Amino acid sequence: MEIRIEPGRFALSLLLIAIALLIAHVTGAVASHVFHHQQVFGLVDSFDMNVENNVPTFFPRSYS
């Protein structure tokens, strides 16, 4: 069995995931700060990029 990873497709996948996480974070921030909905079924804290132990912390980061 051979697993082939195409670098271009892999990079595009990571980019799309990062954009989706950013959209979820901004949507939660708008819901929290503009509309004063602090939880929204617990999703605001689940996608807040300033908090640990949530969905964005599982996304790989590179440190340079």
Distance bins in CASP14 RR format, pairs under 12 A and 6 or more apart:
PFRMAT RR
TARGET T0000
AUTHOR 0000-0000-0000
RMODE 2
METHOD distances of the structure
MODEL  1
3 10 0 0 0 0 0 1 0 0 0 0 0
4 10 0 0 0 0 0 1 0 0 0 0 0
5 11 0 0 0 0 0 1 0 0 0 0 0
5 13 0 0 0 0 0 1 0 0 0 0 0
5 14 0 0 0 0 0 1 0 0 0 0 0
6 12 0 0 0 0 1 0 0 0 0 0 0
6 13 0 0 0 0 1 0 0 0 0 0 0
7 13 0 0 0 0 0 1 0 0 0 0 0
7 14 0 0 0 0 0 1 0 0 0 0 0
8 14 0 0 0 0 1 0 0 0 0 0 0
8 15 0 0 0 0 1 0 0 0 0 0 0
8 16 0 0 0 0 0 1 0 0 0 0 0
9 15 0 0 0 0 0 1 0 0 0 0 0
9 16 0 0 0 0 0 1 0 0 0 0 0
10 16 0 0 0 0 0 1 0 0 0 0 0
10 17 0 0 0 0 0 1 0 0 0 0 0
10 60 0 0 0 0 0 1 0 0 0 0 0
11 17 0 0 0 0 0 1 0 0 0 0 0
11 18 0 0 0 0 0 1 0 0 0 0 0
11 60 0 0 0 0 0 1 0 0 0 0 0
11 62 0 0 0 0 0 1 0 0 0 0 0
12 18 0 0 0 0 0 1 0 0 0 0 0
12 19 0 0 0 0 0 1 0 0 0 0 0
13 19 0 0 0 0 0 1 0 0 0 0 0
13 20 0 0 0 0 0 1 0 0 0 0 0
13 59 0 0 0 0 0 1 0 0 0 0 0
13 60 0 0 0 0 0 1 0 0 0 0 0
14 20 0 0 0 0 0 1 0 0 0 0 0
14 21 0 0 0 0 0 1 0 0 0 0 0
14 59 0 0 0 0 1 0 0 0 0 0 0
14 60 1 0 0 1 0 0 0 0 0 0 0
14 61 0 0 0 0 0 1 0 0 0 0 0
14 62 0 0 0 0 0 1 0 0 0 0 0
15 21 0 0 0 0 0 1 0 0 0 0 0
15 22 0 0 0 0 0 1 0 0 0 0 0
15 59 0 0 0 0 0 1 0 0 0 0 0
16 22 0 0 0 0 0 1 0 0 0 0 0
16 23 0 0 0 0 0 1 0 0 0 0 0
16 59 0 0 0 0 0 1 0 0 0 0 0
17 23 0 0 0 0 0 1 0 0 0 0 0
17 24 0 0 0 0 0 1 0 0 0 0 0
17 55 0 0 0 0 0 1 0 0 0 0 0
17 56 0 0 0 0 1 0 0 0 0 0 0
17 58 0 0 0 0 0 1 0 0 0 0 0
17 59 1 0 0 1 0 0 0 0 0 0 0
17 60 0 0 0 0 1 0 0 0 0 0 0
18 24 0 0 0 0 0 1 0 0 0 0 0
18 25 0 0 0 0 0 1 0 0 0 0 0
18 49 0 0 0 0 0 1 0 0 0 0 0
18 55 0 0 0 0 0 1 0 0 0 0 0
18 56 0 0 0 0 1 0 0 0 0 0 0
18 59 1 0 0 1 0 0 0 0 0 0 0
18 60 0 0 0 0 1 0 0 0 0 0 0
18 61 0 0 0 0 1 0 0 0 0 0 0
18 62 0 0 0 0 0 1 0 0 0 0 0
19 25 0 0 0 0 0 1 0 0 0 0 0
19 26 0 0 0 0 0 1 0 0 0 0 0
19 59 0 0 0 0 0 1 0 0 0 0 0
20 26 0 0 0 0 0 1 0 0 0 0 0
20 27 0 0 0 0 0 1 0 0 0 0 0
20 47 0 0 0 0 1 0 0 0 0 0 0
20 55 0 0 0 0 1 0 0 0 0 0 0
20 56 0 0 0 0 0 1 0 0 0 0 0
20 59 0 0 0 0 1 0 0 0 0 0 0
21 27 0 0 0 0 0 1 0 0 0 0 0
21 28 0 0 0 0 0 1 0 0 0 0 0
21 46 0 0 0 0 0 1 0 0 0 0 0
21 47 1 0 0 1 0 0 0 0 0 0 0
21 48 0 0 0 0 0 1 0 0 0 0 0
21 49 1 0 0 1 0 0 0 0 0 0 0
21 54 0 0 0 0 0 1 0 0 0 0 0
21 55 1 0 0 1 0 0 0 0 0 0 0
21 56 1 0 1 0 0 0 0 0 0 0 0
21 57 0 0 0 0 0 1 0 0 0 0 0
21 58 0 0 0 0 1 0 0 0 0 0 0
21 59 1 0 0 1 0 0 0 0 0 0 0
21 60 0 0 0 0 0 1 0 0 0 0 0
21 61 0 0 0 0 0 1 0 0 0 0 0
22 28 0 0 0 0 0 1 0 0 0 0 0
22 29 0 0 0 0 0 1 0 0 0 0 0
22 47 0 0 0 0 1 0 0 0 0 0 0
22 48 0 0 0 0 0 1 0 0 0 0 0
22 49 0 0 0 0 1 0 0 0 0 0 0
22 55 0 0 0 0 0 1 0 0 0 0 0
22 56 0 0 0 0 1 0 0 0 0 0 0
22 59 0 0 0 0 0 1 0 0 0 0 0
23 29 0 0 0 0 0 1 0 0 0 0 0
23 30 0 0 0 0 0 1 0 0 0 0 0
23 47 0 0 0 0 1 0 0 0 0 0 0
23 49 0 0 0 0 0 1 0 0 0 0 0
23 56 0 0 0 0 0 1 0 0 0 0 0
24 30 0 0 0 0 0 1 0 0 0 0 0
24 31 0 0 0 0 0 1 0 0 0 0 0
24 40 0 0 0 0 0 1 0 0 0 0 0
24 42 0 0 0 0 0 1 0 0 0 0 0
24 43 1 0 0 1 0 0 0 0 0 0 0
24 44 0 0 0 0 1 0 0 0 0 0 0
24 45 0 0 0 0 0 1 0 0 0 0 0
24 46 0 0 0 0 1 0 0 0 0 0 0
24 47 1 1 0 0 0 0 0 0 0 0 0
24 48 0 0 0 0 1 0 0 0 0 0 0
24 49 0 0 0 0 1 0 0 0 0 0 0
24 54 0 0 0 0 0 1 0 0 0 0 0
24 55 1 0 0 1 0 0 0 0 0 0 0
24 56 0 0 0 0 1 0 0 0 0 0 0
24 59 0 0 0 0 0 1 0 0 0 0 0
25 31 0 0 0 0 0 1 0 0 0 0 0
25 32 0 0 0 0 0 1 0 0 0 0 0
25 43 0 0 0 0 0 1 0 0 0 0 0
25 44 0 0 0 0 1 0 0 0 0 0 0
25 45 0 0 0 0 0 1 0 0 0 0 0
25 46 0 0 0 0 0 1 0 0 0 0 0
25 47 1 0 1 0 0 0 0 0 0 0 0
25 48 1 0 0 1 0 0 0 0 0 0 0
25 49 1 0 1 0 0 0 0 0 0 0 0
25 50 0 0 0 0 1 0 0 0 0 0 0
25 51 0 0 0 0 0 1 0 0 0 0 0
25 54 0 0 0 0 1 0 0 0 0 0 0
25 55 0 0 0 0 1 0 0 0 0 0 0
25 56 1 0 0 1 0 0 0 0 0 0 0
25 59 0 0 0 0 0 1 0 0 0 0 0
26 32 0 0 0 0 0 1 0 0 0 0 0
26 33 0 0 0 0 0 1 0 0 0 0 0
26 34 0 0 0 0 0 1 0 0 0 0 0
26 44 0 0 0 0 0 1 0 0 0 0 0
26 47 0 0 0 0 1 0 0 0 0 0 0
26 48 0 0 0 0 0 1 0 0 0 0 0
26 49 0 0 0 0 1 0 0 0 0 0 0
27 33 0 0 0 0 0 1 0 0 0 0 0
27 34 0 0 0 0 0 1 0 0 0 0 0
27 35 0 0 0 0 0 1 0 0 0 0 0
27 37 0 0 0 0 0 1 0 0 0 0 0
27 40 0 0 0 0 1 0 0 0 0 0 0
27 43 0 0 0 0 1 0 0 0 0 0 0
27 44 0 0 0 0 1 0 0 0 0 0 0
27 46 0 0 0 0 0 1 0 0 0 0 0
27 47 1 0 0 1 0 0 0 0 0 0 0
27 48 0 0 0 0 0 1 0 0 0 0 0
28 34 0 0 0 0 1 0 0 0 0 0 0
28 35 0 0 0 0 1 0 0 0 0 0 0
28 36 0 0 0 0 0 1 0 0 0 0 0
28 37 0 0 0 0 1 0 0 0 0 0 0
28 38 0 0 0 0 1 0 0 0 0 0 0
28 39 0 0 0 0 0 1 0 0 0 0 0
28 40 1 0 0 1 0 0 0 0 0 0 0
28 41 0 0 0 0 0 1 0 0 0 0 0
28 42 0 0 0 0 1 0 0 0 0 0 0
28 43 1 0 0 1 0 0 0 0 0 0 0
28 44 1 0 1 0 0 0 0 0 0 0 0
28 45 0 0 0 0 1 0 0 0 0 0 0
28 46 0 0 0 0 1 0 0 0 0 0 0
28 47 1 0 0 1 0 0 0 0 0 0 0
28 48 1 0 0 1 0 0 0 0 0 0 0
28 49 0 0 0 0 0 1 0 0 0 0 0
28 50 0 0 0 0 0 1 0 0 0 0 0
28 51 0 0 0 0 0 1 0 0 0 0 0
28 54 0 0 0 0 0 1 0 0 0 0 0
29 35 0 0 0 0 0 1 0 0 0 0 0
29 37 0 0 0 0 0 1 0 0 0 0 0
29 38 0 0 0 0 0 1 0 0 0 0 0
29 40 0 0 0 0 0 1 0 0 0 0 0
29 43 0 0 0 0 0 1 0 0 0 0 0
29 44 0 0 0 0 1 0 0 0 0 0 0
29 45 0 0 0 0 0 1 0 0 0 0 0
29 47 0 0 0 0 1 0 0 0 0 0 0
29 48 1 0 0 1 0 0 0 0 0 0 0
29 49 0 0 0 0 1 0 0 0 0 0 0
29 50 0 0 0 0 1 0 0 0 0 0 0
29 51 0 0 0 0 0 1 0 0 0 0 0
30 36 0 0 0 0 0 1 0 0 0 0 0
30 37 0 0 0 0 1 0 0 0 0 0 0
30 40 0 0 0 0 0 1 0 0 0 0 0
30 44 0 0 0 0 1 0 0 0 0 0 0
30 47 0 0 0 0 0 1 0 0 0 0 0
31 37 1 0 1 0 0 0 0 0 0 0 0
31 38 0 0 0 0 1 0 0 0 0 0 0
31 39 0 0 0 0 1 0 0 0 0 0 0
31 40 1 0 1 0 0 0 0 0 0 0 0
31 41 0 0 0 0 0 1 0 0 0 0 0
31 42 0 0 0 0 0 1 0 0 0 0 0
31 43 0 0 0 0 1 0 0 0 0 0 0
31 44 1 0 0 1 0 0 0 0 0 0 0
31 45 0 0 0 0 0 1 0 0 0 0 0
31 47 0 0 0 0 0 1 0 0 0 0 0
31 48 0 0 0 0 0 1 0 0 0 0 0
32 38 1 0 1 0 0 0 0 0 0 0 0
32 39 0 0 0 0 1 0 0 0 0 0 0
32 40 1 0 0 1 0 0 0 0 0 0 0
32 42 0 0 0 0 0 1 0 0 0 0 0
32 43 0 0 0 0 0 1 0 0 0 0 0
32 44 1 0 1 0 0 0 0 0 0 0 0
32 45 0 0 0 0 1 0 0 0 0 0 0
32 47 0 0 0 0 0 1 0 0 0 0 0
32 48 0 0 0 0 1 0 0 0 0 0 0
32 50 0 0 0 0 0 1 0 0 0 0 0
32 51 0 0 0 0 0 1 0 0 0 0 0
33 44 0 0 0 0 0 1 0 0 0 0 0
33 48 0 0 0 0 0 1 0 0 0 0 0
35 44 0 0 0 0 0 1 0 0 0 0 0
36 44 0 0 0 0 0 1 0 0 0 0 0
37 43 0 0 0 0 1 0 0 0 0 0 0
37 44 1 0 0 1 0 0 0 0 0 0 0
37 45 0 0 0 0 0 1 0 0 0 0 0
38 44 1 0 0 1 0 0 0 0 0 0 0
38 45 0 0 0 0 1 0 0 0 0 0 0
38 48 0 0 0 0 0 1 0 0 0 0 0
39 45 1 0 0 1 0 0 0 0 0 0 0
39 46 0 0 0 0 1 0 0 0 0 0 0
39 48 0 0 0 0 0 1 0 0 0 0 0
40 46 0 0 0 0 1 0 0 0 0 0 0
40 47 0 0 0 0 1 0 0 0 0 0 0
40 48 0 0 0 0 0 1 0 0 0 0 0
41 47 0 0 0 0 0 1 0 0 0 0 0
42 48 0 0 0 0 0 1 0 0 0 0 0
42 51 0 0 0 0 0 1 0 0 0 0 0
42 54 0 0 0 0 0 1 0 0 0 0 0
42 55 0 0 0 0 0 1 0 0 0 0 0
43 54 0 0 0 0 1 0 0 0 0 0 0
43 55 0 0 0 0 1 0 0 0 0 0 0
44 50 0 0 0 0 0 1 0 0 0 0 0
44 51 0 0 0 0 1 0 0 0 0 0 0
44 54 0 0 0 0 0 1 0 0 0 0 0
44 55 0 0 0 0 0 1 0 0 0 0 0
45 51 1 0 0 1 0 0 0 0 0 0 0
45 52 0 0 0 0 0 1 0 0 0 0 0
45 53 0 0 0 0 1 0 0 0 0 0 0
45 54 1 0 0 1 0 0 0 0 0 0 0
45 55 0 0 0 0 1 0 0 0 0 0 0
45 56 0 0 0 0 0 1 0 0 0 0 0
46 52 0 0 0 0 0 1 0 0 0 0 0
46 53 0 0 0 0 1 0 0 0 0 0 0
46 54 1 0 1 0 0 0 0 0 0 0 0
46 55 1 0 1 0 0 0 0 0 0 0 0
46 56 0 0 0 0 1 0 0 0 0 0 0
46 57 0 0 0 0 0 1 0 0 0 0 0
46 58 0 0 0 0 0 1 0 0 0 0 0
47 54 1 0 0 1 0 0 0 0 0 0 0
47 55 1 0 1 0 0 0 0 0 0 0 0
47 56 1 0 0 1 0 0 0 0 0 0 0
47 57 0 0 0 0 0 1 0 0 0 0 0
47 58 0 0 0 0 0 1 0 0 0 0 0
47 59 0 0 0 0 0 1 0 0 0 0 0
48 54 1 0 0 1 0 0 0 0 0 0 0
48 55 0 0 0 0 1 0 0 0 0 0 0
48 56 1 0 0 1 0 0 0 0 0 0 0
48 57 0 0 0 0 0 1 0 0 0 0 0
49 55 0 0 0 0 1 0 0 0 0 0 0
49 56 1 0 1 0 0 0 0 0 0 0 0
49 57 0 0 0 0 1 0 0 0 0 0 0
49 59 0 0 0 0 1 0 0 0 0 0 0
49 61 0 0 0 0 0 1 0 0 0 0 0
50 56 0 0 0 0 1 0 0 0 0 0 0
50 57 0 0 0 0 0 1 0 0 0 0 0
51 57 0 0 0 0 1 0 0 0 0 0 0
52 58 0 0 0 0 0 1 0 0 0 0 0
END
